[in-house]
């Protein structure tokens, strides 16, 4: 075990994050732990650029696991299995005081099971719960054998773990709750949000496969909306690496969107938006926190849809609905994701309709539902990690 400058033994934490969102969570956790422990903590593991800036040297580039869709996973399965074995072996070899796995359960949980089988003394924390409340609920109980504590981003998850007899679970808060100032309008932006024509956001997805599945039907719905005489200013936020796919996708649209690029421009668009058409996912929670009424949709490949249909365990897949506890946001999935259905719902959400009012009233409650008091999520997460370290290894 390495020693610190004053001769004390430094505690080692091994972190595994294989997606950008998990990389950000891992970096914030590392930063708080270093603030608390100084040079008495050392980090090893797998992470991206944000964790690298906090001093982590990743075992491999996380881009090697940028695999979307069941068919793509099958094609690259040998590489994935090799990386799982490699990562688990590195954890066991490092003998850390704690393993923190962050999201990406198809990868991180397989690593955790191997580590627990080979060294049961290493405490394992799972930061970001898999969706046990939505599908494969038996995973919660199975996790008891290799996860010691779950750090949940959503407020309803601890109760779900109790109900499903899973490991201890604590709500630490969602990172979006730390970003409300960038999501909500100032005085001038609120004036634009309320002005005519309304700003309509269109959010087809953050992955190339999602863009391929959604661009055509979204464009047809918007064309119908405009043909019906509904006026709106269309804004499409995207990221630089998706610009080519998005630009190609909008060529067939009758109504041309203003494409804005990057996270900062996206947040600026959120602050002036009156409504949104969005692919289901975390963005629905982002829109709800920004208090932007929305219509949601999702299309995927036939094989993936067939599997999900037979395993889904909730009445909605919309995160905003799940957090609020009420299905206020309309969702159109697979064969229901049609231009007619989307256009009809958009007409309502762009007017002073009961649907729009119901969403606005529900979104007004979301701050209270997701509150973590005065503690940021990364601080709450770090507190639990430190408490577990003290209990298992006796740090001061």
C-alpha positions in Angstrom: 0.0 0.0 0.0 1.5 3.4 -1.0 2.4 5.9 1.8 1.7 9.6 1.9 4.2 12.4 2.4 3.7 12.2 6.2 4.2 8.5 6.3 0.5 7.5 6.6 -0.9 4.8 4.4 -2.8 6.1 1.3 -6.1 4.5 0.6 -6.7 3.2 -2.9 -10.0 3.5 -4.8 -10.5 1.7 -8.1 -13.2 3.4 -10.2 -14.7 2.1 -13.5 -16.7 4.3 -15.8 -17.1 3.5 -19.5 -19.4 6.3 -20.7 -19.2 10.1 -20.8 -21.9 10.6 -18.2 -20.3 8.1 -15.8 -16.9 9.7 -16.5 -18.3 13.1 -15.3 -19.8 11.5 -12.1 -16.5 9.7 -11.4 -14.5 12.9 -11.8 -16.7 14.8 -9.4 -16.5 12.0 -6.9 -12.7 11.9 -7.2 -12.5 15.7 -6.7 -14.6 15.6 -3.4 -12.7 12.6 -2.1 -9.4 14.3 -2.7 -10.6 17.5 -1.0 -11.5 15.4 2.0 -8.5 13.1 2.1 -5.7 15.0 0.3 -2.8 12.7 -0.6 -4.3 10.0 1.6 -6.3 8.7 -1.3 -5.0 7.2 -4.6 -7.1 6.4 -7.7 -6.8 3.7 -10.3 -9.3 2.4 -12.9 -11.1 3.0 -16.1 -12.4 6.4 -17.2 -12.6 9.1 -19.8 -11.1 12.6 -20.3 -12.8 14.2 -17.2 -11.5 11.6 -14.8 -8.1 11.9 -16.5 -8.1 15.6 -15.6 -8.5 14.5 -12.0 -5.4 12.3 -12.3 -6.8 8.9 -13.4 -4.7 6.9 -15.9 -7.3 4.7 -17.6 -6.6 1.0 -18.1 -7.9 1.4 -21.6 -9.7 4.2 -23.7 -13.4 4.1 -22.9 -14.1 4.6 -26.6 -13.3 0.9 -27.1 -16.8 0.3 -25.5 -18.8 2.7 -27.6 -21.1 0.0 -28.7 -24.8 0.7 -29.3 -27.5 -1.9 -30.0 -27.8 -5.7 -29.4 -26.5 -6.6 -32.8 -23.4 -4.5 -32.4 -22.7 -6.0 -29.0 -22.9 -9.5 -30.5 -20.3 -8.6 -33.2 -17.9 -7.2 -30.7 -18.6 -9.7 -27.8 -15.0 -11.2 -27.8 -13.5 -7.8 -27.3 -16.0 -6.9 -24.6 -15.4 -10.1 -22.7 -11.6 -9.6 -23.0 -11.9 -6.1 -21.5 -14.1 -7.5 -18.7 -11.5 -10.1 -17.8 -8.7 -7.6 -18.1 -10.4 -5.0 -15.9 -11.4 -7.6 -13.2 -7.8 -8.9 -13.1 -6.5 -5.4 -12.7 -8.8 -4.7 -9.7 -7.8 -7.9 -8.0 -4.1 -7.2 -8.6 -4.5 -3.7 -7.3 -6.1 -4.8 -4.0 -8.0 -1.5 -3.6 -9.7 -0.4 -0.4 -12.9 0.0 -2.5 -14.2 -0.6 -6.0 -16.7 2.0 -7.3 -18.5 0.9 -10.5 -20.3 3.7 -12.3 -23.3 3.1 -14.5 -22.8 0.8 -17.7 -24.1 -2.2 -15.8 -23.6 -4.6 -18.7 -19.9 -4.1 -18.3 -19.3 -2.9 -14.8 -21.5 -5.6 -13.1 -19.7 -8.4 -14.9 -16.4 -7.0 -13.6 -17.8 -6.6 -10.1 -19.0 -10.3 -10.0 -15.6 -11.5 -11.0 -13.9 -9.3 -8.4 -16.2 -10.5 -5.6 -15.6 -14.1 -6.6 -11.8 -13.7 -6.4 -11.5 -11.3 -3.5 -14.6 -10.9 -1.3 -12.9 -8.5 1.0 -13.0 -5.6 -1.5 -16.1 -3.4 -0.8 -18.1 -2.6 -4.0 -20.2 0.5 -4.5 -22.5 0.9 -7.5 -22.9 4.5 -8.5 -26.0 4.9 -10.6 -28.6 2.1 -10.3 -29.4 -0.1 -13.2 -33.1 0.2 -14.2 -34.3 -2.7 -12.0 -37.6 -0.9 -11.5 -38.2 -1.0 -15.3 -37.0 -4.4 -16.4 -35.2 -7.5 -15.0 -36.2 -6.8 -11.4 -34.5 -10.0 -10.3 -31.2 -8.2 -10.8 -31.8 -6.2 -7.6 -31.8 -9.3 -5.4 -28.9 -10.8 -7.4 -26.8 -7.7 -6.7 -26.8 -8.4 -3.0 -24.1 -11.0 -3.7 -21.6 -8.6 -5.2 -22.7 -5.0 -4.4 -22.5 -3.5 -0.9 -24.2 -0.2 -1.5 -26.0 1.5 -4.4 -25.8 5.3 -4.9 -29.1 6.3 -6.7 -29.6 9.3 -8.9 -33.5 9.1 -8.8 -35.5 9.6 -5.6 -37.8 6.6 -6.0 -35.0 4.1 -6.3 -34.2 3.3 -2.6 -37.8 2.2 -2.1 -37.6 0.0 -5.2 -34.5 -1.7 -3.8 -36.2 -2.3 -0.5 -39.3 -3.7 -2.3 -37.1 -6.0 -4.5 -34.8 -7.1 -1.6 -31.7 -5.6 -3.2 -28.6 -4.2 -1.5 -28.7 -1.0 0.6 -29.5 2.0 -1.6 -29.2 5.7 -0.9 -30.5 8.6 -3.0 -27.6 11.0 -3.5 -29.2 13.2 -6.1 -29.0 13.7 -9.9 -26.2 15.9 -11.3 -28.8 17.8 -13.3 -30.0 19.4 -10.0 -26.7 21.2 -9.8 -27.3 22.8 -13.2 -30.7 24.5 -12.8 -29.3 28.0 -13.4 -28.1 27.0 -16.9 -31.5 25.4 -17.7 -34.0 28.0 -16.5 -34.6 31.4 -18.2 -33.7 34.8 -17.0 -36.1 37.8 -17.5 -35.3 38.3 -21.2 -35.2 34.6 -21.9 -38.6 34.2 -20.2 -40.0 36.9 -22.4 -38.8 35.0 -25.5 -40.2 31.8 -24.1 -43.6 33.4 -23.8 -43.5 35.3 -27.1 -44.8 34.2 -30.6 -43.9 32.3 -32.6 -43.1 29.7 -29.9 -39.6 28.2 -29.9 -39.9 24.4 -30.5 -36.9 22.2 -29.7 -36.4 19.0 -31.6 -34.1 16.5 -29.9 -33.7 13.3 -32.0 -31.0 11.7 -29.8 -27.4 11.8 -28.8 -26.3 8.7 -30.7 -26.0 8.1 -34.4 -28.3 5.1 -34.3 -31.0 7.2 -32.5 -30.7 9.9 -35.1 -31.2 7.4 -37.9 -34.3 6.0 -36.3 -35.9 9.4 -35.5 -35.0 12.0 -38.1 -37.5 11.0 -40.8 -40.6 10.6 -38.6 -39.7 13.8 -36.6 -39.4 15.7 -39.9 -42.7 14.4 -41.2 -44.5 15.4 -38.0 -43.1 18.9 -38.2 -44.0 19.2 -41.8 -47.6 18.3 -40.9 -47.6 20.8 -38.1 -46.5 23.6 -40.4 -49.0 22.5 -43.1 -51.8 22.8 -40.6 -50.9 26.4 -40.1 -49.2 26.1 -36.8 -46.4 28.7 -36.5 -43.2 27.9 -34.6 -39.5 28.6 -34.6 -37.6 25.3 -34.8 -34.3 24.8 -33.0 -32.3 21.6 -33.1 -29.4 21.3 -30.6 -26.7 18.7 -31.3 -23.1 18.0 -30.7 -20.1 18.5 -33.1 -19.6 14.8 -33.7 -23.2 14.4 -34.8 -23.5 17.4 -37.0 -23.0 15.5 -40.3 -25.8 13.0 -39.5 -28.1 15.7 -38.3 -27.5 18.0 -41.3 -28.1 15.1 -43.7 -31.3 14.1 -41.8 -32.9 17.6 -42.0 -32.4 17.9 -45.8 -35.7 16.3 -46.5 -37.6 18.4 -44.0 -40.0 21.1 -45.3 -39.3 23.3 -42.3 -35.7 24.1 -41.8 -34.5 24.1 -38.2 -31.8 26.4 -36.7 -29.1 23.9 -35.7 -27.1 24.9 -32.6 -24.0 23.0 -31.6 -22.5 22.2 -28.2 -23.8 21.9 -24.6 -23.8 25.7 -24.0 -25.9 26.5 -27.0 -28.2 23.6 -26.1 -28.8 25.1 -22.7 -29.4 28.5 -24.2 -32.1 27.0 -26.4 -33.7 25.2 -23.4 -34.0 28.6 -21.6 -36.1 30.1 -24.4 -38.1 27.0 -25.5 -41.9 26.9 -25.2 -42.1 23.2 -26.0 -40.0 20.2 -27.2 -40.2 17.0 -29.3 -37.7 14.7 -27.7 -36.4 11.2 -27.9 -37.1 9.5 -24.5 -34.1 9.3 -22.1 -32.4 11.6 -19.7 -33.2 14.6 -21.8 -36.9 14.3 -20.6 -35.7 14.9 -17.1 -33.6 17.8 -18.3 -36.6 19.3 -20.0 -38.8 18.9 -17.0 -36.3 20.6 -14.8 -36.1 23.4 -17.4 -39.9 23.5 -17.2 -40.4 22.9 -20.9 -43.5 20.9 -21.8 -42.8 18.1 -24.3 -43.9 15.2 -26.5 -41.6 12.2 -26.4 -41.0 9.3 -28.8 -38.7 6.4 -29.3 -37.9 4.0 -32.2 -35.3 1.3 -32.2 -34.4 -1.8 -34.2 -36.8 -4.7 -34.4 -34.7 -7.1 -32.3 -34.1 -4.7 -29.5 -37.8 -3.7 -29.4 -38.8 -7.3 -29.3 -36.6 -8.0 -26.3 -37.6 -4.9 -24.4 -41.3 -5.5 -24.9 -41.0 -8.9 -23.2 -39.0 -7.6 -20.2 -40.3 -4.1 -19.5 -42.0 -3.7 -16.1 -43.3 -0.1 -15.9 -46.2 1.8 -17.4 -43.9 4.6 -18.8 -40.3 4.8 -20.0 -40.2 8.6 -19.5 -37.8 9.5 -16.7 -39.8 12.7 -16.0 -43.0 10.7 -15.5 -41.2 8.2 -13.3 -39.7 10.9 -11.0 -43.0 12.9 -10.8 -45.0 9.7 -10.2 -47.6 10.6 -12.8 -47.7 10.0 -16.6 -48.0 13.7 -17.6 -45.7 13.5 -20.6 -47.1 11.7 -23.7 -44.9 9.0 -25.2 -45.1 7.4 -28.6 -43.0 4.2 -28.9 -42.2 2.0 -31.9 -45.3 1.6 -34.1 -47.1 4.4 -32.2 -44.2 6.7 -33.1 -46.0 8.1 -36.3 -46.0 11.5 -37.9 -49.8 11.8 -37.2 -49.5 11.0 -33.5 -46.5 13.3 -33.0 -48.1 16.2 -34.9 -51.4 15.9 -33.0 -49.6 15.9 -29.6 -47.4 18.8 -30.6 -50.4 20.9 -31.5 -51.7 20.4 -28.0 -48.4 21.1 -26.2 -47.9 24.3 -28.3 -51.3 25.7 -27.3 -52.8 26.5 -23.9 -54.3 23.0 -23.6 -55.0 20.8 -20.6 -52.0 18.6 -21.6 -49.7 21.6 -21.5 -51.1 22.9 -18.2 -50.8 19.5 -16.6 -47.2 19.3 -17.5 -46.4 22.8 -16.2 -48.1 22.1 -12.9 -46.2 18.7 -12.5 -42.9 20.3 -13.4 -43.4 22.9 -10.6 -43.2 20.0 -8.1 -40.0 18.4 -9.4 -37.6 20.5 -7.4 -39.1 19.3 -4.1 -39.2 15.7 -5.3 -35.5 15.7 -6.3 -34.2 17.9 -3.5 -31.0 16.8 -1.7 -31.0 19.7 0.8 -27.9 21.9 0.6 -25.6 19.1 -0.4 -24.5 18.5 -4.0 -24.9 14.9 -5.3 -21.1 14.4 -5.5 -20.7 15.4 -1.8 -23.5 13.0 -0.7 -21.9 10.2 -2.8 -18.5 10.9 -1.3 -19.9 10.9 2.3 -21.2 7.4 1.8 -18.0 6.2 0.2 -16.0 7.6 3.1 -18.3 6.1 5.7 -17.9 2.7 4.1 -14.1 3.1 3.9 -14.0 4.0 7.6 -16.1 1.0 8.4 -14.2 -1.5 6.3 -10.6 -0.3 6.6 -10.6 2.1 9.6 -9.5 5.4 8.0 -9.7 8.6 10.0 
